Amino acid sequence: MNSETQAGPLRVTLTQVIAGDEANQRVTGASDRNPTPAGGLSYVLASVRVVNDGSAAIGVDHDDFGFTTSAGRVRRSLGIIPPSPALSARLNSGDQAEGWVAGIVEADDSNSVLVFNSRELGGDWAERFFALQPDAVIADVAEPAAAVNDLGRDHSAPAGIGETIVTADWSVTIAEAVFQDAVVALFPESDYRTTALSSAVPELVQYWIGLRIDIQHNGTGGMPRHFPVTAFGLAYSDGSEVHDVRLLSAPLPGLSDDYFPGAQAGGWFTIELPASYDGSLLRFQPYRTDGDVRFLTWADGSAPVSVNEPTPEPEDAVYEVGTNVVVIENDVNMRDAPGVSGEVVQVLALDTALVVTGGPEEADGYSWYQLEDQATGLEGFVASNFLRIAE
């Protein structure tokens, strides 16, 4: 971990670090939208200079950075407004920009690290780490935290509250379930996202459920792994997923972040149950390529039979040219060639609408379709596992 490093085409330099009371004062003073850190946490500021040594223009922003400590969770404080000048620029070849990046860390931890992972470059090939304190390190974990178990593999026997499922990548436990007005109470009045919805359409609150879930990254090595917001979903009685479930913006702390091996966290997952859904079966599959699907429940594990929902398409579904499809996960890579070695053209969000322009082509065990994002005009390849026909 150095103060200057090459991250793909970008040369990134850490020029200054401010922590403790001074950082708290400067960040809270930068905007009245920046809250005072919760107990045990503190703001930290990093001044970063970025130079584009490549030939193509690349955007860089303070949201490309996160902060981690010995606890191993990468906190990406996307809602925090850094002091001026905040790092945010579109860099042409040879251009440079310098500005502040703000984040939150455990106040008494002496192992703070700045993590750079460009959203535009995608993947982890250009991910880099900067020590914010003397001798700060990223631990290399040699052994999984827990042995893989079989709990919850059968949708008819889901793991209940307090029972832990363990896969090769994650251990997961539902610790608590709350409903309706108790979900609204999880959000502070300053959180305008979900509280505004509950005020504008109060009849929807009867369908709200909040699950407090404990997780741990069960992998090994020294690189973080992302826990997506779409890791959980509702399931029918046969274990198939329920589509078009409204995910509520999670109250703090949420769960979707990057985690180094061994890192543990607890946070909330909040959803609005469809009016026709009267069950309690949760499906856990962080990514479509994960074959170890598990099931959990906050009650008795019951689930309705799929009658109104279209049957999920099989992974080998064939999409003809001109078909409208949507992305079914967050942070899906669109590549310039079929295969996992293709360069990332853009990173697609959940529900991004695309049009099939070619394919399928087989590569690296997946079927790849050539697609156009009509909103951006960009074109590239996406594995069929991450697509379904638009309704």
VENMOKA-V775481 format. One record per pair of residues at least 24 apart in sequence whose ideal C-beta (glycine too) atoms are under 10 Angstrom apart, sorted by the first residue. I is the first residue (numbers start at 1). J is the second residue. Records with the same first field share a line. If there is no record, write none. Layout:
I = J  J
This chain:
1 = 113  114  128  129  130  131  132  136  137  138
2 = 128  129  130  131
3 = 130  131
4 = 49  51  128  130
5 = 116  126  128  129  130
6 = 51  53  126  128
7 = 50  53  60  64  116  117  118  121  125  126  127  128
8 = 53  54  58  118  121  123  125  126  127  128
9 = 51  52  53  54  55  56  58  91  93  118  121  126
10 = 50  51  52  53  54  58  60  64  91  96  116  118  120  121  126  128
11 = 49  50  51  52  53  54  96
12 = 48  49  50  51  60  64  65  114  116  118  126  128  130
13 = 47  48  49  50  51  96  98  130
14 = 46  47  48  49  101  114  116  128  130  131  132
15 = 46  47  48  49  98
16 = 45  46  47  48  49  98  100
17 = 44  45  46  47  112  114  130  131  132  133
18 = 43  44  45  46  47  83  100  102  132
19 = 43  44  45  46  105  107  112  132  133
20 = 44  107
23 = 83  102  103  104  105
24 = 107
25 = 83
26 = 82  83  100  102
27 = 77  80  81  82  83  100  102  103  104
28 = 80
29 = 83
30 = 80  81  82  83  84  86  100  102
31 = 79  80  81  82  83
32 = 81  190
33 = 79  80  81  190  192
34 = 77  79  80  81  82  83  102
35 = 79  80  104  188  190  191  252
37 = 77  104  105  107
38 = 104  252  253
39 = 107
40 = 106  107  108  109
41 = 75  104  105  106  107  108  109
42 = 103  104  105  106  107  108  109  112
43 = 67  77  80  82  102  103  104  105  107
44 = 69  75  77  101  102  103  104  105  107  112  114  132  133
45 = 82  83  100  101  102  103  132
46 = 82  87  99  100  101  102  103  112  114  116  130  132
47 = 82  83  85  87  98  99  100  101
48 = 87  97  98  99  100  101  114  116  130
49 = 87  96  97  98  99
50 = 87  89  91  95  96  97  98  99  116  118
51 = 91  94  95  96  97  98
52 = 89  90  91  92  93  94  95  96  97
53 = 91  93  94  96
54 = 91  92  93  94  121
55 = 92  93  94
56 = 91  92  93
57 = 90  91  92  93  95  120
58 = 89  90  91  92  93  95  118  120  121
59 = 88  89  90  91  118  119  120  121
60 = 87  88  89  90  91  95  96  97  99  116  118  119  120  121
61 = 86  87  88  89  90  97  99  101  118  119  120
62 = 86  87  88  99  100  101  102  103
63 = 87  88  101  119
64 = 88  101  115  116  117  118  119  120  121
65 = 101  102  103  114  115  116  117  118  130
66 = 101  103  104  113  114  115  116  117  224  257  258
67 = 101  102  103  104  105  106  112  113  114  115  130  132
68 = 103  105  106  109  111  112  113  114  115  129  132  136  138  224  257  258  259  260  263
69 = 105  106  107  108  109  110  111  112  113  132  133  136  263
70 = 106  109  110  111  112  113  136  137  138  139  260  262  263
71 = 105  106  109  111  259  260  262  263  264  265
72 = 111  138  139  141  216  217  224  258  259  260  261  262  263  264  265
73 = 105  106  215  217  224  227  253  255  257  258  259  260  263  264  265  267
74 = 103  113  114  115  117  224  225  226  257  258  259  260  263
75 = 103  104  105  106  115  253  257  258  265
76 = 103  104  115  117  256  257  258
77 = 101  102  103  104  105
79 = 191  193  252
80 = 104
90 = 120
103 = 132
105 = 132  133
109 = 133  136
110 = 134  135  136
111 = 135  136  137  138  139
112 = 136
113 = 137  138  260
115 = 224  258  260
117 = 224  226  258
118 = 344  347
119 = 331  346  347
120 = 344  345  346  347
121 = 343  344  347
122 = 331  332  333  334  335  343  344  345  346  347  348
123 = 331  333  335  340  343  344  347
124 = 223  224  225  226  258
125 = 343  344
126 = 344
127 = 223  224  258
129 = 222  223  224
137 = 222
138 = 221  222  223  224  260  261
139 = 221  222  260  261  262  263
140 = 220  221  222  223  260  261
141 = 217  218  219  220  221  222  260  261  262  263
142 = 220  221  261
143 = 220  261  262
144 = 168  169  171  216  217  218  219  220  261  262
145 = 170  171  216  217  218  219  220  261  262  263  264
146 = 170  171  216  218
147 = 171  218
148 = 218  292
149 = 294
150 = 292  294
151 = 294  295  296
152 = 282  283  284  292  293  294  295  296  297  301
153 = 239  292  293  294  295
154 = 239  294  295
155 = 235  236  237  238  239  240  281  283  293  294  295  297  301  303
156 = 237  238  239  281  295  301  303
157 = 295  297  301
158 = 235  239  280  281  282  283  284  294  295  296  297  298  299  300  301  302  303
159 = 282  284  294  295  296  297  301
160 = 280  296  297  298  299  300  301
161 = 211  212  296  297  298  299
162 = 214
163 = 296  297
164 = 214  215  216  296
165 = 284  292  294  295  296
166 = 216  218  292  294
167 = 218  219  284  285  286  290  291  292  293  294
168 = 218  219  220  290  292
169 = 216  217  218  219  225  227  259  261  286  287  290  292
170 = 215  216  217  218  219  225  227  231  259  284  286  290  292  294
171 = 214  215  216  217  218  264
172 = 213  214  215  216  218  227  231  232  255  282  284  286  294  296
173 = 212  213  214  215  216  266  296
174 = 211  212  213  214  232  269  282  296  297  298
175 = 211  212  213  214  266
176 = 210  211  212  213  214  266  268  298
177 = 209  210  211  212  213  280  297  298  299
178 = 208  209  210  211  212  268  270  298
179 = 205  206  207  208  209  210  273  298
180 = 204  205  206  207  208  209  210
181 = 205  206  208
182 = 208  209  210
183 = 207  208  209  210  211  248  251  268  270  271  272
184 = 208  210  248  251  270
185 = 210  251
186 = 210  212  248  250  251  252  268  270
187 = 248  249  250  251  252  268  270
188 = 251  252
191 = 249  251  252
192 = 249
193 = 248  249  250  251
194 = 248  249  250  251  270  272
195 = 249  251
197 = 246  248  249  272
198 = 248
204 = 246  248  272  273  275
205 = 272
206 = 272  273  275
207 = 246  271  272  273  274  275  277
208 = 246  248  270  271  272  273
209 = 234  248  269  270  271  272  273  280  282  298
210 = 248  250  251  268  269  270  271  298
211 = 250  255  267  268  269  270  271  282  296  298
212 = 251  253  255  266  267  268  269  270
213 = 255  265  266  267  268  269  282  284  296
214 = 255  264  265  266  267
215 = 255  257  259  263  264  265  266  267
216 = 259  261  262  263  264  265  266
217 = 258  259  260  261  262  263  264  265
218 = 259  261  262
219 = 259  260  261  262  263
220 = 261  262
221 = 260  261
222 = 260  261
223 = 258  260  261
224 = 257  258  259  260  261  263
225 = 258  259  260  261  263  286
226 = 256  257  258  259  286  287  330  331
227 = 254  255  256  257  258  259  263  265  267  286
228 = 255  256  257  286  287  329  330  331  332  350
229 = 254  255  256  257  269  329  330  331  350
230 = 256  285  286  287  288  328  329  330  331  350
231 = 255  256  269  283  284  285  286  287  290  329  330
232 = 269  271  282  283  284  285  286  296
233 = 271  281  282  283  284  285  328
234 = 271  273  274  277  279  280  281  282  283  303  304
235 = 277  279  280  281  282  283  284  285  293  295  296  297  301  303  304  306
236 = 277  279  281  283  303  304  305  306  307  309  311  312
237 = 279  281  301  302  303  304  305  306
238 = 303  305  306  311
239 = 281  283  293  295  303
240 = 283  303  306  309  311  312
241 = 283  285  293  306  309  312  328
242 = 273  274  276  277  279  281  283  303  304  306  309  312
243 = 274  306  309  310  312  328  388  391
244 = 274  309  351  391
245 = 271  272  273  274  277
246 = 270  271  272  273  274
247 = 271  272  350
248 = 272
256 = 330  331
274 = 304  308  309
276 = 304  307  308  309
277 = 303  304  308  309
278 = 302  303  304
279 = 303  304  305
285 = 329
286 = 329
287 = 329  330  331  332  385  386
288 = 315  328  329  332  366  383  384  385  386  387  388
289 = 315  329  365  366  383  385  386
290 = 385
310 = 388  389  391
312 = 388
313 = 384  387  388  389
314 = 384
315 = 366  367  383  384  385  387
316 = 360  367  384  385
317 = 360  367  384  387  388  389
318 = 356  359  360  367  369  384
319 = 354  355  356  359  360  367  369  371  384  387  388  389
320 = 356  359
321 = 355  356  357  358  359  369  370
322 = 355  356  357
323 = 354  355  356  357  369  371  387  389  390
324 = 353  354  355  356  374  389  390  391
325 = 352  353  354  355  356  369  371  382  384  386  387  388  389  390
326 = 350  351  352  353  354  386  387  388  389  390  391
327 = 351  352  353  354  371  373  382  386  387  388
328 = 352  385  386  387  388
329 = 385  386  387
331 = 386
332 = 382  383  385  386  387
333 = 380  381  382  383  386
334 = 370  371  372  373  376  378  379  380  381  382  386
335 = 363  368  380  381  382  383
336 = 378  379  380  381
337 = 361  363  368  370  380  381
338 = 362  363  364  366  367  368  369  370  380  381  382  383
339 = 363  364  365  366  368  381  383
340 = 364  365  366  368  383
342 = 368  380  381
343 = 380
344 = 380
345 = 371  373  376  378  379  380  381  382
346 = 373  376  378  379  380
348 = 373  376  378  380  382  386  387
350 = 386
351 = 390
352 = 376  382  386  387
353 = 390
354 = 378  379  380  382  387  390
355 = 379  390
356 = 382  387  389
359 = 384
360 = 384
